[in-house]
Amino acid sequence: MTALAMQGVGITLGGTVVLDDITLHVAEGEFVSILGPSGAGKSTIFRLLTGALRHDRGMVTAGGRPLDQGEPGFAFMPQRDALMPWRRILDNLTLGLEVQGMARREARARVLPLLSAFGLAGFERHYPAQLSGGMRQRAALLRTLVQGRPVQLLDEPFGALDALTRTQMQAWFEDRWREARWTTLLVTHDVREAVALSDRIYVLSRRPARVIAEIPVPAPRPRLGRAPGPDAHALEAQLVDILLTQTGDQT
């Protein structure tokens, strides 16, 4: 497994400071969420971690080493499903495993038993355009998790799902996380989701993004499938109050 850390990280894009002195960490096997107003730079953090952007200042480490030294072992799910339209769903699901060097037959054997849990059984030979938006999102999540990487970077993975499916997928993911203990960093706009899934929550300010709160979630697991207690409600209210201070026009 791999711990992540960002220390004093800043980035300027097109003359605009997007991230300013971001410091956060995710311990091995920990589940951490990032909340913040729209446009604050939450997804920019993932673009840095995946190498799509380079930071201007500060340090980013994985496993105690600078991020650009060695294989970090990340699996990344972007906001959009990013399924390849010319590949059938089964071939989309095995793509990450094949890129890692796994034979197609072995990759399919790993994916097929999971299709039912994700509501995709019977759709193996469909193309992405033949599936609903929620089904494509479930496929993207499965494609990410089946890779078995020690670090999961999840950018709004449940955002496109209907309420019932979202709750089911959150519960399924929490069960798998408790078994595998992936180091997990989740970007979400959903305060309740963050409280239900996280060990700790970082809250970002509006742009230029800074960490304005780091809040532990002490409630015992599992949390999904049961009514939130008064502590969870109080924590949700605290987070909403913090986020409301960051609303308003951005310059």
C-alpha positions in Angstrom: 0.0 0.0 0.0 1.1 3.6 -0.5 0.6 6.7 1.6 0.1 10.0 -0.1 1.2 13.5 1.0 1.1 17.0 -0.4 3.1 19.6 1.4 2.8 23.3 0.6 1.6 22.5 -3.0 0.7 25.4 -5.3 -0.1 25.6 -9.0 -0.9 28.5 -11.3 -2.7 28.0 -14.6 -3.1 30.7 -17.2 -2.0 33.3 -14.7 -4.6 32.3 -12.1 -3.5 30.7 -8.8 -5.6 27.5 -8.5 -4.0 25.7 -5.6 -2.2 27.7 -2.9 -0.2 26.0 -0.1 -2.2 22.7 -0.1 -1.1 20.4 2.6 -2.8 17.1 3.2 -2.0 13.4 3.7 -3.6 10.0 3.3 -2.2 7.2 5.4 -1.9 3.6 4.1 -5.3 2.0 4.1 -7.0 5.3 5.0 -10.2 6.7 3.4 -10.0 10.5 3.0 -12.5 12.8 1.2 -12.1 16.3 -0.2 -15.0 18.7 -0.1 -15.1 22.2 -1.5 -17.1 24.6 -3.6 -17.4 24.0 -7.3 -14.4 25.3 -9.2 -12.1 25.3 -6.2 -9.6 22.9 -7.6 -10.5 19.5 -6.2 -10.1 17.8 -9.5 -6.9 19.7 -10.1 -5.4 17.8 -7.1 -6.1 14.6 -8.9 -4.6 15.9 -12.1 -1.4 16.5 -10.2 -1.4 13.1 -8.6 -2.0 11.3 -12.0 0.8 13.4 -13.7 -1.6 15.3 -16.0 -0.3 18.5 -14.4 3.0 19.6 -12.6 2.9 21.7 -9.5 4.8 24.9 -9.3 5.8 24.7 -5.7 5.7 22.3 -2.8 6.1 18.6 -2.7 3.9 15.6 -3.6 5.0 12.1 -2.3 3.7 8.6 -2.6 5.1 6.1 -0.2 7.5 8.7 1.1 9.1 9.3 -2.3 8.6 12.1 -4.8 5.7 11.2 -7.0 7.7 11.1 -10.2 10.1 8.5 -8.8 8.8 5.0 -9.5 5.3 3.5 -10.0 2.8 5.0 -7.6 0.2 2.2 -8.1 -2.8 4.5 -8.6 -6.2 3.6 -10.1 -8.0 6.7 -11.1 -11.7 7.2 -11.9 -12.5 10.6 -13.5 -15.8 12.4 -13.2 -16.8 11.2 -16.7 -16.9 7.5 -17.3 -14.3 7.7 -20.1 -15.4 4.4 -21.6 -14.1 3.8 -25.1 -17.1 3.9 -27.4 -15.7 1.3 -29.9 -15.1 -1.3 -27.2 -17.8 -3.5 -25.8 -18.5 -3.2 -22.1 -16.6 -6.3 -21.1 -13.6 -5.1 -23.1 -13.8 -1.7 -21.4 -13.9 -3.4 -18.0 -10.7 -5.4 -18.8 -8.8 -2.6 -20.3 -6.9 -1.5 -17.2 -5.9 -5.1 -16.4 -4.7 -5.6 -20.0 -2.7 -2.4 -19.9 -0.9 -3.9 -16.8 0.0 -6.9 -18.9 -2.7 -9.4 -17.9 -3.9 -11.8 -20.6 -7.4 -11.0 -21.9 -8.7 -14.4 -20.8 -7.4 -13.9 -17.2 -8.7 -10.3 -17.1 -12.2 -11.5 -18.2 -12.1 -14.2 -15.5 -11.5 -11.5 -12.9 -14.2 -9.2 -14.2 -17.1 -11.6 -14.9 -17.9 -12.6 -11.3 -18.4 -8.9 -10.4 -20.9 -8.0 -13.1 -24.0 -8.9 -11.1 -23.0 -6.8 -8.1 -22.7 -3.8 -10.4 -25.9 -4.4 -12.2 -24.1 -5.1 -15.5 -24.8 -8.8 -16.0 -26.2 -9.4 -19.4 -24.7 -6.2 -20.8 -21.2 -7.6 -21.5 -21.5 -7.3 -25.3 -23.2 -3.9 -25.3 -21.4 -0.8 -26.4 -21.3 2.2 -24.0 -23.8 4.2 -26.1 -26.3 1.5 -25.5 -26.2 1.9 -21.7 -27.7 4.5 -19.5 -25.5 7.1 -17.9 -25.8 5.4 -14.5 -24.8 2.0 -16.0 -21.8 3.6 -17.7 -20.8 5.1 -14.4 -21.0 1.7 -12.7 -18.9 0.2 -15.4 -16.3 2.9 -14.9 -16.2 2.2 -11.2 -15.8 -1.5 -11.7 -13.1 -0.9 -14.3 -11.2 1.1 -11.7 -11.6 -1.2 -8.7 -10.9 -4.4 -10.5 -7.4 -3.3 -11.2 -6.5 -4.0 -7.6 -4.2 -1.0 -7.3 -3.2 -0.1 -3.7 -4.4 3.5 -4.2 -7.8 4.6 -5.4 -8.4 8.1 -6.7 -12.1 8.6 -7.1 -13.5 11.8 -8.6 -17.3 11.9 -7.9 -17.6 8.2 -8.6 -21.3 8.0 -7.5 -22.5 11.4 -8.7 -24.2 10.2 -11.8 -26.2 7.4 -10.1 -29.8 7.5 -9.0 -30.3 7.6 -5.2 -31.0 3.9 -4.7 -28.1 2.7 -6.9 -25.8 5.3 -5.3 -26.6 3.9 -1.8 -26.1 0.3 -3.0 -22.7 1.1 -4.7 -21.5 3.1 -1.7 -22.3 0.1 0.5 -20.6 -2.3 -1.9 -17.5 -0.1 -2.1 -17.3 0.3 1.7 -17.4 -3.5 2.1 -14.7 -4.0 -0.5 -12.6 -1.2 1.1 -12.9 -2.8 4.5 -11.5 -6.0 3.0 -8.8 -4.6 0.8 -8.0 -1.4 2.8 -7.0 0.5 -0.3 -5.5 4.0 0.3 -8.5 6.0 -1.0 -8.9 9.7 -1.8 -12.4 10.7 -2.8 -13.5 14.0 -4.3 -17.2 14.6 -3.7 -19.8 17.4 -3.4 -22.0 15.2 -1.2 -21.5 15.9 2.5 -23.5 12.9 3.6 -21.4 10.6 1.4 -18.2 12.0 2.8 -19.3 11.4 6.4 -20.6 7.9 5.6 -17.4 6.7 3.9 -14.4 8.7 5.3 -11.9 8.4 8.1 -11.1 12.1 7.6 -12.4 14.9 5.5 -10.5 17.9 4.1 -12.5 21.0 3.2 -11.1 23.4 0.6 -11.7 27.1 0.3 -12.9 28.7 -2.9 -10.2 29.5 -5.5 -7.3 29.8 -4.9 -7.9 26.6 -2.9 -6.5 26.2 0.6 -7.3 23.6 3.2 -9.6 25.4 5.7 -10.6 22.4 7.8 -9.5 18.8 8.5 -12.2 16.9 10.3 -12.0 13.3 11.6 -15.0 11.0 11.3 -15.0 8.9 14.5 -18.2 6.9 13.9 -17.7 3.1 13.9 -18.1 1.2 10.6 -20.1 0.0 8.8 -22.1 3.2 8.6 -24.2 2.6 5.5 -27.4 0.7 5.7 -28.3 2.2 9.1 -29.9 5.5 10.2 -27.3 8.2 10.8 -26.9 9.0 14.5 -26.9 12.4 16.1 -23.1 12.7 15.8 -23.2 12.1 12.1 -26.0 14.7 11.7 -23.9 17.2 13.8 -20.8 16.6 11.6 -22.8 17.0 8.4 -24.2 20.3 9.7 -20.7 21.5 10.7 -19.4 20.7 7.2 -22.3 22.5 5.5 -21.7 25.6 7.7 -18.0 25.6 6.6 -18.9 25.2 3.0 -21.5 28.0 3.1 -18.8 30.4 4.2 -17.1 29.7 0.8 -20.1 30.5 -1.4 -20.3 33.6 -3.4 -18.7 35.1 -6.5 -15.1 34.1 -7.3 -12.8 36.5 -9.0 
